[in-house]
Amino acid sequence: MRGTPEDSSFVLTPIAHLRNDFPTKFGLPRQSGLVETLQSEIVFVPEYRNPDALRGLEGYSHLWLIWGFSGFERSKWSPMVRPPRLGGNVRMGVFATRSPNRPNPLGLSCVKLLRINLGMDEPILSLTVGGADLMDGTPIFDIKPYLPYTDCRPAATGGFTDSSQFAALRVVFPDEWLSMVPPARVDTLLAILAGDPRPAYQDDPARRYGFGYAGLDVRFTVTGDVLTVVEVVRLR
């Protein structure tokens, strides 16, 4: 068998970019699949807008996305990281976490395939997916079908995440602010807020947090297990 040189390298080229209502990573679900009502569009770049490449994809309910951490700046990778889920105070090996600070800043997400969109007037090719944990503009490097009989492992263990599950928050969203949210976005926003968008190591009742979503800046505080929206501002 012919060996592979140890110094070999690969050049990754985006085949598509993800588009959704999140201009930044703050506020995104912590993992894919947590908020399946959160819809995103995967828009293929011109070079890969070939419908033949999607032939047979309609038979799958879920997809794997391989993507790049576009919202994360780094100068070098670190073998040890501080997972937010552990409060930011415990060091773990980077390969035991999903931290973006890794040798190759690649992410893996499982999403639900909702629609395959073939352009009519122009050759725009895209996929509508649900449950992505990616910000707007994220480069997609590959798409693979999810195979339930091999990819699902009910007996799998989750390492330190098994003992650090998040409890849903009770959301108080006054009508004066809720009325500013497009009706089609309300359920998704409520689910995102209930999932506690704050970094896991921050727990300051006096602190006001905020994130951009669907053209709005949603600002809130958290006291105990109650999240209260205190203001919604339209973004220009």
C-alpha positions in Angstrom: 0.0 0.0 0.0 1.3 3.4 -0.9 2.0 5.5 2.2 0.8 9.1 2.7 3.5 11.7 3.4 3.4 13.0 7.0 3.6 16.5 5.8 0.7 16.2 3.4 -2.0 18.8 3.7 -5.5 19.5 2.3 -7.0 22.8 1.1 -10.7 23.1 2.0 -12.9 25.3 -0.2 -16.4 26.2 0.9 -19.1 24.6 -1.1 -21.8 26.8 0.4 -22.5 29.4 3.1 -25.2 29.2 5.8 -27.7 32.1 6.1 -30.0 32.7 9.1 -31.1 35.3 11.6 -28.0 35.3 13.8 -25.4 37.9 12.8 -23.1 36.8 15.7 -22.5 33.6 17.6 -23.9 34.9 20.9 -27.4 33.5 21.4 -27.0 30.5 19.2 -28.1 27.1 20.6 -25.2 25.4 22.3 -25.5 22.3 20.1 -27.3 21.4 16.9 -30.8 20.0 17.1 -31.7 21.8 20.4 -34.0 24.2 18.5 -35.2 22.5 15.4 -37.6 25.4 14.6 -34.6 27.6 14.0 -34.4 27.5 10.2 -31.3 28.3 8.1 -30.6 28.3 4.4 -27.5 26.6 3.0 -26.7 28.5 -0.2 -24.3 26.8 -2.6 -21.5 28.8 -4.2 -21.7 29.1 -8.0 -19.1 26.4 -8.6 -21.2 23.8 -6.8 -24.7 24.8 -7.9 -25.3 21.6 -9.7 -28.6 19.8 -8.9 -27.1 16.5 -9.8 -25.0 16.7 -6.7 -28.2 16.5 -4.6 -29.8 13.7 -6.4 -31.2 11.2 -3.8 -30.8 13.6 -0.9 -34.6 13.9 -0.6 -34.6 10.4 0.9 -32.8 11.6 4.1 -34.4 13.3 7.0 -31.1 14.7 8.6 -27.7 15.8 7.4 -24.2 16.2 8.8 -22.6 19.6 8.1 -18.9 20.0 8.2 -18.2 23.7 8.6 -15.6 26.3 9.7 -15.6 28.5 12.9 -15.9 31.7 11.0 -16.7 33.8 14.1 -13.6 32.8 16.1 -10.3 34.5 15.9 -7.1 32.7 17.1 -3.4 33.0 16.7 -2.6 29.3 17.6 -4.3 26.3 18.9 -4.2 25.1 22.5 -4.0 21.5 23.8 -6.0 22.4 26.9 -9.2 24.5 26.9 -11.7 25.7 29.5 -15.1 24.4 28.5 -17.9 27.0 29.4 -20.1 24.1 30.5 -17.7 23.4 33.4 -17.8 27.1 34.4 -14.7 28.1 32.6 -12.5 27.0 35.5 -11.6 23.4 34.6 -9.1 22.5 31.9 -9.8 19.7 29.5 -8.0 18.3 26.5 -9.2 20.1 23.3 -10.0 16.7 21.7 -12.4 16.0 24.6 -14.4 19.1 23.9 -16.0 20.9 21.0 -14.0 24.1 21.5 -13.2 26.1 18.3 -9.6 26.5 19.5 -8.3 23.4 17.8 -5.6 22.6 15.2 -8.1 22.7 12.4 -11.1 24.9 13.3 -13.8 22.6 11.9 -17.2 22.0 13.4 -19.7 19.1 12.9 -23.5 19.6 13.2 -26.5 17.4 12.6 -29.4 19.3 11.1 -32.9 18.4 9.9 -33.4 18.6 6.1 -36.6 20.6 5.5 -36.5 21.5 1.8 -34.3 21.2 -1.3 -34.6 24.5 -3.2 -33.8 24.5 -7.0 -33.6 27.9 -8.5 -36.2 28.7 -11.2 -35.3 32.0 -12.8 -31.6 31.7 -11.9 -29.4 28.8 -10.9 -29.5 29.3 -7.2 -29.3 26.1 -5.3 -30.0 25.9 -1.6 -31.2 23.6 1.3 -33.5 24.7 4.1 -32.5 23.0 7.3 -33.7 23.1 10.9 -31.7 23.0 14.2 -28.4 24.4 13.1 -26.1 26.0 15.7 -24.2 28.2 13.2 -24.1 31.9 12.7 -25.0 33.7 9.5 -22.2 33.4 6.9 -20.6 30.3 8.2 -18.7 28.4 5.5 -19.9 24.9 4.8 -17.2 22.5 3.6 -19.1 19.3 3.1 -22.6 17.8 3.5 -23.2 14.1 4.3 -26.4 12.2 4.9 -27.2 11.1 8.5 -27.6 7.3 8.7 -29.7 6.4 11.7 -28.5 2.7 11.8 -24.9 3.7 12.1 -24.7 7.3 13.4 -27.1 6.8 16.3 -25.6 5.2 19.4 -28.2 5.1 22.2 -25.7 3.6 24.7 -23.0 6.2 24.0 -21.6 8.2 27.0 -21.1 11.9 27.0 -18.1 12.5 29.1 -18.2 15.5 31.4 -21.4 16.7 29.6 -23.4 13.9 31.2 -23.2 15.6 34.6 -23.6 19.2 33.4 -27.0 19.3 31.8 -28.7 22.7 31.4 -32.1 23.2 32.9 -34.6 25.3 30.9 -35.3 28.8 32.1 -38.8 30.3 32.6 -39.0 33.2 30.1 -40.8 36.4 31.0 -41.4 38.4 27.7 -43.5 41.5 28.2 -46.0 42.2 25.4 -44.5 45.5 24.6 -41.3 43.8 23.5 -42.8 40.5 22.3 -45.0 42.5 19.8 -41.8 43.6 18.0 -40.8 40.1 17.1 -42.1 38.8 13.8 -44.8 36.2 14.5 -43.0 33.5 12.6 -40.0 34.0 14.8 -41.6 34.0 18.2 -41.5 30.3 19.0 -37.9 30.0 18.0 -36.8 33.0 20.0 -38.7 31.7 23.1 -36.9 28.4 22.8 -33.5 30.1 22.4 -34.1 32.2 25.5 -35.3 29.2 27.5 -32.1 27.4 26.7 -30.1 30.2 28.5 -28.0 32.0 25.9 -25.5 33.3 28.6 -22.0 31.8 28.9 -22.2 29.0 31.5 -19.7 30.7 33.7 -21.7 34.0 34.0 -24.4 34.3 36.7 -24.8 37.9 37.6 -28.5 39.0 38.2 -27.6 42.6 37.7 -26.0 42.1 34.3 -27.9 42.9 31.1 -27.2 40.6 28.2 -28.2 40.9 24.6 -27.9 39.4 21.2 -28.9 40.0 17.6 -31.7 38.0 16.1 -33.9 38.6 13.0 -33.0 42.2 12.8 -33.5 42.8 16.5 -31.3 43.3 19.5 -32.9 41.3 22.3 -31.8 42.3 25.8 -32.5 40.4 29.0 -31.5 39.6 32.6 -31.5 36.3 34.5 -32.3 35.8 38.1 -32.3 32.3 39.4 -34.2 30.2 36.8 -36.1 33.2 35.4 -35.1 35.1 32.2 -36.7 38.5 31.8 -36.6 40.4 28.5 -36.1 44.0 29.4 -35.8 45.6 26.0 -36.0 44.9 22.2 -34.3 47.3 19.8 -34.5 47.2 16.0 -31.2 47.0 14.4 -30.4 49.2 11.4 
